[in-house]
Amino acid sequence: MQIAEILEKTGQTETMVLREHAILTILTKLSRYESECALFEKKYGASLESFRNQIEQKMNSECFLEEDDFLDWEYADSARNWCT
């Protein structure tokens, strides 16, 4: 059975299926980024902005784990904002 036949029998169109797929994809990514941000907020007991200030104040001492977490957190926050 061809895709066109399946869509016709189910009363759907390609546009409807693509729209639903896009919505599900963005909701999945949004959930992932929200969870990631929540994990960092819990881990550091601070908001991203507060953590950014903490990192900037530690100019002379390096903590690669915190810096890596900050970059991951910043990416997740940007992606989350993009999705909404």
Secondary structure, DSSP 8 states (H G I E B T S, - for coil): --HHHHHHHHT--HHHHHHHHHHHHHHHHHHHHHHHHHHHHHHHTS-HHHHHHHHHHTTTS--HHHHHHHHHHHHHHHHHHHH-
